[in-house]
Amino acid sequence: MKKWGRWLIALLCLAAVGCGVFAASVMAGRRPYRDLEVADVVSASVRLTPPDTELEIPDLEKLVSYLNQVVIYGRDDSYTEYAGQGVIFTLHLADGSTTDIMAYNPFLVIDGVGYRTKYEPCEALNRYANQLLGSGEAVVVLEKPPALTVVSDNTAMEALLGSYQWEKTLADGTVEHALADSAHPLDCRELLTLLETSEGTAELEFAQMPDEIFSARCWSDEYWGEPTTAGEPVTVEDGKITLKPGGYVYEVGARWDTVSGYGGTAYYAFYIRYEG
């Protein structure tokens, strides 16, 4: 065999070995949180979407133990093309930084960058978050006022969240404030769905019951687009609102105390036609 032939074979062998090593390293993956310790984490929370609920993590040691086992492979941002439940852990670290880790099998998304991930550790993270949600052990963190569902004559309708002031306290004691403004209910015709009923009352079913319903008023639908009218008072008793005959736009104001780590005030609007 000629000399150049032996060199070619040697080069091909080296290339094959190099490719094998590279492929093995890719398949082996890496553990980005292998050295993470409990002392590195000041506080943590997890958001599950759906159902769009955020929980404080009560046991940092358990969370860190799950993260220690996570394995990622090559970068892959195609997670944006998938549909399913996303579980996003937010860690506030001792060095002052914050990181977001989303368990979204077969992906792990770290601060917006997607990676293929080993199935079992990622699934364990997802399962841990859902167990927290179902157990009731973790504190629910509401970033905005709870949803309101209005029910009458066996028909349910979600009210429109309007202006609100809200605050939540994180596990590290930090208080976050949110302030939102909205148009007058009479200027929200395109956003309000009509509920028609033959019953004289409607139940106000909040996702989390308020400490007080401090305001309730209504406007005839004859005044669409005329928000200068004062509105008429409405009676609310035992979580039920008394309806006026005809079509009316209703607005209720509710308050939540901050003893649970969150609270504030919020207004809701809904449109009902009562044919009594």
C-alpha positions as CSV (number, residue, x, y, z in Angstrom):
1,M,0.0,0.0,0.0
2,K,1.3,3.4,-0.9
3,K,2.3,5.8,1.9
4,W,-0.4,8.3,1.2
5,G,-3.0,5.6,1.4
6,R,-1.8,4.7,4.9
7,W,-2.1,8.4,5.9
8,L,-5.6,8.6,4.6
9,I,-6.7,5.5,6.5
10,A,-5.1,6.9,9.7
11,L,-6.9,10.3,9.2
12,L,-10.2,8.5,8.6
13,C,-9.7,6.5,11.8
14,L,-9.0,9.6,13.8
15,A,-12.0,11.3,12.4
16,A,-14.2,8.3,13.3
17,V,-12.8,8.2,16.8
18,G,-13.4,12.0,17.2
19,C,-17.0,11.7,16.0
20,G,-17.6,8.8,18.3
21,V,-16.3,10.8,21.3
22,F,-18.4,13.8,20.3
23,A,-21.5,11.7,19.9
24,A,-20.9,10.0,23.2
25,S,-20.5,13.4,24.9
26,V,-23.8,14.6,23.4
27,M,-25.6,11.5,24.3
28,A,-24.3,11.6,27.9
29,G,-25.5,15.2,28.3
30,R,-24.7,17.4,31.2
31,R,-26.3,18.3,34.6
32,P,-26.4,22.1,34.8
33,Y,-27.6,22.0,38.4
34,R,-25.4,19.2,39.7
35,D,-23.6,21.5,42.1
36,L,-26.6,23.5,43.2
37,E,-27.0,23.6,47.0
38,V,-29.9,24.6,49.2
39,A,-27.8,27.5,50.6
40,D,-27.6,28.9,47.1
41,V,-31.4,29.4,46.9
42,V,-33.1,32.2,49.0
43,S,-36.6,31.4,47.8
44,A,-38.5,29.7,45.0
45,S,-41.9,29.5,43.4
46,V,-43.5,27.5,40.6
47,R,-46.1,28.5,38.1
48,L,-48.3,25.8,36.5
49,T,-49.8,26.7,33.1
50,P,-52.5,25.4,32.9
51,P,-54.2,26.1,35.4
52,D,-52.1,29.4,35.5
53,T,-51.5,29.1,39.2
54,E,-48.3,30.1,41.1
55,L,-47.2,28.4,44.3
56,E,-44.4,29.2,46.8
57,I,-42.0,26.2,47.2
58,P,-42.2,25.1,50.9
59,D,-39.3,22.7,50.8
60,L,-36.2,24.0,49.0
61,E,-34.2,20.9,49.8
62,K,-36.6,18.7,47.9
63,L,-36.6,21.1,44.9
64,V,-32.8,21.3,44.8
65,S,-32.6,17.5,44.9
66,Y,-34.8,17.2,41.8
67,L,-32.8,19.9,40.0
68,N,-29.5,18.1,40.8
69,Q,-30.7,15.2,38.7
70,V,-31.7,17.1,35.6
71,V,-29.8,16.3,32.4
72,I,-29.8,18.4,29.2
73,Y,-28.4,17.6,25.8
74,G,-28.1,19.9,22.7
75,R,-30.0,23.2,22.4
76,D,-33.4,22.9,20.9
77,D,-35.9,25.8,20.8
78,S,-38.6,23.8,19.0
79,Y,-40.4,23.6,22.3
80,T,-42.4,26.6,21.1
81,E,-44.1,24.4,18.6
82,Y,-45.4,22.0,21.3
83,A,-48.6,22.2,23.3
84,G,-49.0,21.0,26.9
85,Q,-48.5,22.0,30.5
86,G,-45.6,24.2,31.3
87,V,-44.1,24.1,34.9
88,I,-41.9,27.1,35.5
89,F,-39.7,27.2,38.6
90,T,-38.4,30.6,39.5
91,L,-35.4,30.6,41.8
92,H,-34.1,33.7,43.7
93,L,-30.5,33.0,44.4
94,A,-28.2,34.1,47.2
95,D,-26.0,36.0,44.7
96,G,-28.9,38.3,43.9
97,S,-29.8,36.8,40.5
98,T,-33.0,35.1,39.4
99,T,-33.4,32.1,37.1
100,D,-36.4,30.5,35.4
101,I,-36.4,26.8,34.7
102,M,-39.3,25.3,32.8
103,A,-39.9,21.6,32.8
104,Y,-41.7,20.9,29.5
105,N,-40.9,17.3,28.5
106,P,-39.0,16.5,26.3
107,F,-37.5,19.9,26.9
108,L,-36.0,21.9,29.7
109,V,-36.0,25.6,29.1
110,I,-33.5,27.7,31.1
111,D,-34.0,31.4,31.1
112,G,-35.8,31.2,27.7
113,V,-33.2,28.8,26.1
114,G,-34.6,25.4,25.2
115,Y,-32.7,22.1,25.5
116,R,-33.6,18.5,24.9
117,T,-33.7,16.8,28.3
118,K,-33.6,13.3,29.9
119,Y,-37.2,12.3,30.4
120,E,-37.3,10.9,33.9
121,P,-35.7,13.8,35.9
122,C,-37.8,16.3,33.9
123,E,-41.0,14.3,34.5
124,A,-40.1,14.2,38.2
125,L,-40.0,18.0,38.3
126,N,-43.4,18.2,36.6
127,R,-44.9,15.6,38.9
128,Y,-43.5,17.4,42.0
129,A,-45.1,20.7,41.0
130,N,-48.5,19.0,40.4
131,Q,-48.3,17.2,43.7
132,L,-47.8,20.6,45.4
133,L,-50.8,22.0,43.7
134,G,-53.0,19.0,44.7
135,S,-51.7,18.7,48.3
136,G,-52.6,22.2,49.5
137,E,-49.3,22.4,51.4
138,A,-47.9,25.2,49.3
139,V,-49.1,28.8,49.5
140,V,-50.9,30.0,46.4
141,V,-49.5,33.3,45.1
142,L,-52.0,35.3,43.2
143,E,-50.4,37.9,40.9
144,K,-53.8,39.6,40.2
145,P,-57.3,39.4,41.7
146,P,-59.2,36.0,41.4
147,A,-61.6,35.4,38.5
148,L,-65.3,36.0,39.1
149,T,-67.9,33.7,37.6
150,V,-71.6,34.9,37.5
151,V,-74.2,32.2,37.6
152,S,-78.0,32.5,37.0
153,D,-80.6,30.1,35.7
154,N,-78.0,27.4,35.4
155,T,-75.9,29.5,33.1
156,A,-72.4,30.7,33.9
157,M,-70.4,33.6,32.6
158,E,-67.0,35.0,33.5
159,A,-67.0,38.6,34.5
160,L,-64.6,41.1,33.0
161,L,-61.8,42.2,35.4
162,G,-61.5,45.9,35.5
163,S,-59.4,48.3,37.5
164,Y,-57.5,46.9,40.5
165,Q,-54.8,47.4,43.0
166,W,-52.9,44.3,44.1
167,E,-49.9,43.2,46.1
168,K,-48.2,39.9,46.8
169,T,-45.5,39.0,49.3
170,L,-42.7,36.6,48.2
171,A,-41.1,34.1,50.4
172,D,-38.1,36.4,50.9
173,G,-40.3,39.1,52.3
174,T,-40.3,41.2,49.1
175,V,-43.6,42.9,48.3
176,E,-44.6,43.3,44.7
177,H,-47.3,45.8,43.7
178,A,-49.6,45.9,40.7
179,L,-51.9,48.6,39.5
180,A,-54.2,48.4,36.6
181,D,-56.8,50.8,35.2
182,S,-59.7,50.0,32.8
183,A,-62.4,51.7,30.8
184,H,-65.8,52.4,32.3
185,P,-68.2,49.3,32.0
186,L,-70.4,51.3,29.6
187,D,-67.4,51.6,27.3
188,C,-66.8,47.8,27.2
189,R,-69.7,46.6,25.1
190,E,-67.6,44.6,22.8
191,L,-65.9,42.8,25.8
192,L,-69.0,41.9,27.7
193,T,-71.0,38.7,26.9
194,L,-74.8,38.9,27.5
195,L,-76.2,36.4,30.0
196,E,-80.0,36.0,29.7
197,T,-82.0,34.7,32.7
198,S,-85.5,34.3,34.0
199,E,-84.2,34.3,37.7
200,G,-84.2,37.4,39.8
201,T,-80.7,36.8,41.3
202,A,-77.3,35.9,40.2
203,E,-74.6,34.2,42.2
204,L,-71.1,35.7,42.5
205,E,-68.6,32.8,42.5
206,F,-65.1,34.1,43.0
207,A,-62.2,31.7,42.5
208,Q,-61.2,33.0,46.0
209,M,-63.9,34.6,48.1
210,P,-63.2,38.2,49.0
211,D,-63.3,39.6,52.6
212,E,-65.8,42.2,51.5
213,I,-67.9,43.2,48.5
214,F,-67.9,46.9,49.1
215,S,-69.6,48.2,45.9
216,A,-72.4,47.1,43.6
217,R,-74.1,49.2,41.0
218,C,-75.7,49.0,37.5
219,W,-76.6,50.9,34.4
220,S,-79.3,50.3,31.9
221,D,-78.0,49.1,28.5
222,E,-79.8,52.1,27.0
223,Y,-76.7,54.1,28.2
224,W,-74.0,52.2,26.2
225,G,-71.1,54.6,25.5
226,E,-72.4,57.2,28.1
227,P,-70.1,56.6,31.2
228,T,-71.1,59.9,32.8
229,T,-74.3,58.4,34.3
230,A,-74.0,57.7,38.0
231,G,-75.5,54.2,38.0
232,E,-78.0,52.6,40.3
233,P,-77.2,50.8,43.6
234,V,-77.6,47.0,43.6
235,T,-78.3,44.7,46.6
236,V,-75.8,42.0,47.3
237,E,-76.5,39.4,50.0
238,D,-75.0,36.1,50.8
239,G,-73.0,36.2,47.6
240,K,-76.0,36.9,45.4
241,I,-76.8,40.0,43.5
242,T,-80.4,41.1,43.0
243,L,-81.1,41.7,39.3
244,K,-83.2,44.5,37.7
245,P,-85.7,43.7,35.0
246,G,-84.4,44.4,31.5
247,G,-80.8,44.6,30.3
248,Y,-78.3,46.0,32.7
249,V,-74.5,46.3,33.0
250,Y,-73.4,45.5,36.5
251,E,-70.2,46.3,38.4
252,V,-69.1,45.0,41.7
253,G,-66.0,46.0,43.8
254,A,-64.4,43.4,46.1
255,R,-61.6,43.5,48.7
256,W,-59.1,40.8,49.9
257,D,-57.0,41.3,53.0
258,T,-53.3,40.7,52.7
259,V,-53.1,38.2,55.6
260,S,-52.6,35.4,53.1
261,G,-49.6,37.0,51.4
262,Y,-51.6,38.7,48.7
263,G,-54.6,41.1,48.6
264,G,-56.0,44.3,47.3
265,T,-59.2,45.6,45.6
266,A,-60.7,44.9,42.3
267,Y,-63.7,45.8,40.1
268,Y,-65.6,43.4,37.8
269,A,-68.2,44.1,35.1
270,F,-70.9,41.8,33.6
271,Y,-74.0,42.2,31.4
272,I,-77.3,40.5,32.2
273,R,-80.8,40.7,30.8
274,Y,-83.4,39.6,33.3
275,E,-86.9,38.9,31.9
276,G,-88.9,38.6,35.1
